[in-house]
Amino acid sequence: DKGIPIRVGANLGSFRERPANVVEALVQSVLKEIEILEGVNFEDIVVSIKASDVMTTIKANEIIAK
C-alpha cells in the first residue's frame, strides 16, 4: 500500500442516452465503481460526480457524501 488514492467518477456526458433519473444514474454509476474497488480491499478512493446542470451535480454529490 503506497497510500496513493484512485479517482472514480461519473460524468453525465459519458452516458450514451440521458437517463430518466439523472441524479440516481450518476450516483449508481459511482457506487458500482466503489463496490468493485472495495471488493479488492482498496479504500483510498476520491469521488467525482459532474453534470452540466449545477443542481444535478450538487444533489448527486450530497447523496454520495452520505
SVG drawing of the C-alpha trace seen along z (x, -y; Angstrom):
<svg xmlns="http://www.w3.org/2000/svg" viewBox="-37 -25 41 33">
<polyline fill="none" stroke="black" stroke-width="0.4" points="0.0,0.0 1.7,-3.2 -1.1,-5.5 -2.0,-6.6 -5.7,-7.3 -7.6,-6.4 -10.2,-8.7 -13.6,-7.3 -16.3,-9.4 -19.4,-9.8 -20.0,-12.5 -23.4,-13.0 -21.7,-13.5 -20.4,-9.9 -23.9,-8.3 -25.0,-7.2 -28.5,-8.4 -29.8,-10.8 -31.2,-8.7 -34.7,-9.3 -33.4,-10.0 -30.1,-11.7 -29.1,-12.0 -29.8,-8.4 -27.9,-7.2 -24.8,-9.3 -24.9,-8.0 -25.4,-4.4 -22.6,-4.6 -20.1,-5.8 -21.4,-3.3 -20.7,-0.5 -17.1,-1.6 -16.6,-2.0 -18.0,1.5 -15.5,3.0 -12.6,1.3 -13.7,2.1 -14.2,5.7 -10.4,5.9 -9.7,4.1 -8.9,0.7 -10.4,-2.1 -8.3,-5.2 -10.9,-6.5 -11.6,-10.0 -15.1,-10.5 -16.1,-13.0 -19.6,-13.4 -20.3,-16.1 -23.2,-17.2 -23.8,-20.3 -26.6,-21.4 -25.3,-22.7 -28.3,-21.5 -27.9,-18.0 -24.2,-18.0 -25.0,-19.2 -27.8,-16.7 -25.7,-13.8 -22.7,-14.8 -24.9,-15.3 -26.3,-11.7 -22.9,-10.1 -21.4,-12.0 -23.8,-10.2"/>
</svg>
